Amino acid sequence: MAAPRAASPRRRPRLLLPLLLPLLLPAPSDGLGHSAELAFAVEPSDDVAVPGQPVMLGCRVEGTPPVRISWRKNGVELPESTHSTLLANGSLMIHHFRLDPGGSLSDEGDYECVAQNRFGLVVSRKARIQAATMSDFHVHPQAAVGEEGGVARFQCQIHGLPKPLITWEKNRVPIDTDNERYTLLPKGVLQITGLRAEDSGVFYCVASNIASVRVSHGARLTVSGSGSGAYKEPTILVGPENLTLTVHQTAVLECVATGNPRPIVSWSRLDGRPIGVEGIQVLGTGNLIISDVTVQHSGVYVCAANRPGTRVRRTAQGRLVVQAPAEFVQHPQSISRPAGTTAMFTCQAQGEPPPHVTWLKNGQVLGPGGHVRLKNNNSTLTISGIGPEDEAIYQCVAENSAGSSQASARLTVLWAEGLPGPPLNVRAVSVSSTEVRVSWNEPLVNTKEIIGYVLHIRKAADPPELEYQEAVSKSTFQHLVSDLEPSTAYSFYIKAYTPRGASSASTPTLASTLGEAPAPPPLSVRVLGSSSLQLLWEPWPRLAQHEGGFKLFYRPASKASFTGPILLPGTVSSYNLSRLDPTAVYEVKLLAYNQHGDGNATVRFVSLRGASERTALSPPCDCRKEEATNQTSTTGIVIGIHIGVTCIIFCVLFLLFGQRGRVLLCKDVENQLSPPQGPRSQRDPGILALNGAGRAERGRLGRDEKRVDVKELEQLFPLAGAAGQADPRPNPRPTDPAAPGLCEETQFSMLPLQGFGLLEEMTSEAKAPCAGSAAVPLPQDAGPGLPSDGQVAWPSMAPVAQPALSGQ
């Protein structure tokens, strides 16, 4: 089975278009402004009408005549009738406004002005017309009693359209608004400070608008004698409320505080920003008025009542939210584009809350689909492969809870005469898992001027903007598309190009690449204990989509048959093997499969011998001197420190000399332990595999005839790798068995394992660390070049634990 090809990144399209388009048409005309040859000079606005009274909705259009104007109510075109008249300038006059709650005859609703000429159609912003109303009072003023010099407050609440104007009467006489002790707030609050006996009386709230006038119940104010003058803590009777307003309105943040002495009222923002001075005033004794609010005024405002001369204070807070209708930062621009190319409109709007953008084509809502794409929160409209049917006026409509706005632009499609027709009989046939052959016939008409073809390619599941192209010469009617993904559906269509323009697109055709078996999965192995392993790999969720998964096999390297397969789903990324032989070397094999078959396997060799031996080893050199827990004298501590320092220095020196001696012996060990250099046919295949012999001469492991990985064997048996990487410089070989400074820690032996030799580093368990030098007996057949007595002195060094094979 051929090795699967890894998925290659999407290639940069090999485009002929940059070379062809300069020859096709003159540069397109951009920047016709956002008038689009048809635009609104005046749009209708929201209004409140009185039943029975006339209503005028303004509309004036500028554009290339003739221009036809009509009106829509709630999205439905208004028929001509005697009830309303379309004026010459485009405005709509409703002679007698009707209010029919829940009925079809009511004139309440959303109105749009519609204008159309030969270039297209545009729709104005929506204007909401509502009937003037006045409800009953929701809150009537309540009777109050106050002391002279104190504070009294009355409040009423009523809803109406337009917002009612609130005034107050005392004993049926309008109160004197010039009296600075009387504060009238627009939201229907009357505050009286510095109460006097003459303030006693009955107060009425009067609400009026164009719909009606209403008077509340009376509320009596009784002013008693002067207060005792005793100290009173500052108290906030009424704090600011949460408000939601639209830009340019007025915000009234109320704060009424009492106390003795009278507290000082101050305002601040919770975020620490300054409130500012422009348009800011304090009304009465502590009410904050912000005129002509903007979005920057939004925030949490804190009212504080401070006792004069002290830090004693009380606070209350309220949130102000200022909304802003949608307005355009960037208008769409009218453009002209050649047929078959891509047109793009950009429209950016701002507002609070952020506006939602909708696109219209000749007054109809335009959604994504086909060759139309919307991106960047609908702020970018892209139309690919444009044709005559895409020529229209496009509108960007931005709308939020505070209002709406619209802007328009025109798309002109440039179309040359005598262009060829679309290529015919487009066919696509899968050749392999990464290639598809596309063929076609030339167009029926106007083929003499064809200078080439452009093949458009994309995954069937991808959006059109991910399409790429490949150019083909004019004399070629087939093309091999390569570097595709296996088992994937692709869409193809083709266009013919001439110096004057491109043909229309051919009919798209679909083809799927052939499937293939999966690639070998990356596999790593962790030793969990003396008899358990953990296998790790990356999950492949796509295997489950193609009826696939993983197959796991394992066996001791000395045995011929595998245990398995263990079938695992494609979403699994690990598996534990337990109850293994602690003294064995294991071969682990993992492969991925799908409906096309099994892929190549990843093979790992791992030894558990190191994990079992590591627990039996004593520390290489314990240089810490432990003192008895009860010995606390100064002399004992000093002696312990001296012993510890001496031991550390001793160990460092022995490690340095031991490492140096081992490097010097590496070359000799290789010479002594290398096999005899006989003819090729007489060499031990295991030795060849261990020492990196040619691929054809390596031994075979098991009846599956898997090749042994040299790097993995070197990890299993470190000295084999070390011997193969000895320093090539000539080194003197120590021959004195009693050489000073050497201590016996390690012995080497040849261990047979089913047909190949393993050079293994065995660690001494009985010898104490750093015990001096000793003669180590070696096998008599270990190789030529050894001393006649079969002994050699080895440099002192710390035991090295056998590493388990890892798949990293």
Number of C-alpha atoms within 10 A of each C-alpha: 9 9 12 15 14 10 11 10 9 11 10 9 13 13 16 18 19 8 9 19 19 13 15 17 18 11 12 13 11 11 13 14 15 19 19 27 20 25 23 22 11 15 22 21 17 14 16 17 25 18 19 12 11 14 20 17 20 17 23 17 23 15 18 14 11 9 17 13 22 18 23 18 18 14 12 10 14 14 11 11 8 8 11 18 15 16 13 9 11 23 21 21 17 18 15 16 22 19 19 13 11 7 8 9 10 15 22 20 15 16 26 25 28 22 26 23 16 14 19 21 25 30 27 28 23 24 21 17 19 21 23 19 19 21 15 14 18 10 13 19 22 16 16 14 15 21 18 18 18 20 20 22 21 22 18 21 19 22 14 19 19 18 16 25 14 23 20 23 17 19 15 13 11 14 16 12 12 8 9 12 16 19 19 20 19 14 18 21 19 21 17 21 19 14 21 19 16 8 15 18 17 17 25 26 28 21 26 18 17 16 18 14 13 16 17 20 15 19 20 18 21 20 22 16 11 14 12 7 8 8 10 13 17 24 20 20 12 13 19 21 16 13 14 13 18 20 21 15 13 16 24 21 27 22 27 22 23 21 18 16 15 19 24 18 23 17 21 16 18 14 10 9 9 10 14 10 8 9 11 15 14 16 17 19 20 20 22 21 18 22 16 15 23 18 18 10 18 17 16 17 24 20 26 24 26 23 22 14 8 7 8 12 17 17 18 17 20 19 18 22 23 23 23 24 21 26 21 17 10 14 21 26 22 23 21 18 22 24 22 21 16 16 21 18 22 16 23 20 22 18 22 19 17 16 23 18 21 18 25 20 22 22 19 13 12 17 15 14 11 10 14 20 19 19 11 9 10 19 20 18 23 20 22 19 17 24 20 13 7 17 19 22 23 29 30 27 25 27 24 19 16 17 20 21 20 26 26 31 28 28 23 23 22 19 18 14 7 14 21 23 19 22 24 17 15 20 18 24 15 16 15 17 21 22 19 22 16 21 18 18 14 22 18 11 12 14 17 8 15 22 15 20 25 24 23 19 20 20 20 17 10 11 14 20 14 10 15 18 19 18 18 20 14 17 11 13 15 17 17 13 17 14 15 23 22 20 16 16 16 20 18 22 23 28 24 27 27 24 16 21 25 29 25 20 21 20 15 15 16 16 20 24 20 18 18 23 21 26 19 18 19 16 22 18 22 17 21 14 15 21 18 17 22 15 20 18 16 14 17 19 14 13 19 14 12 15 13 24 25 26 20 20 18 20 19 20 20 15 13 12 14 17 11 12 14 12 14 16 17 23 15 15 15 15 14 13 13 12 9 17 15 18 16 16 21 22 20 22 20 23 22 26 25 21 15 14 14 20 23 20 22 18 23 22 24 26 28 26 20 22 21 16 17 16 10 9 15 15 11 15 15 11 16 13 14 8 12 8 6 6 10 10 8 9 9 12 13 11 12 16 13 11 14 16 13 12 17 14 12 13 17 11 13 19 17 12 16 20 15 14 19 15 15 20 20 21 22 20 20 17 15 14 20 16 16 11 8 9 7 10 8 9 14 18 19 22 19 19 23 24 20 15 15 9 11 7 16 22 21 16 19 15 9 10 10 11 15 20 15 17 14 19 22 21 19 27 22 19 19 21 20 16 21 16 12 16 14 8 8 9 13 10 13 16 13 12 16 16 16 11 16 22 24 22 27 18 14 18 14 14 11 11 12 12 14 19 18 21 23 18 20 18 19 15 14 9 13 15 20 20 12 17 19 19 15 16 13 16 11 12 10 16 15 14 12 19 11 9 9 15 18 21 20 26 28 27 25 17 20 16 17 22 18 22 25 18 18 9
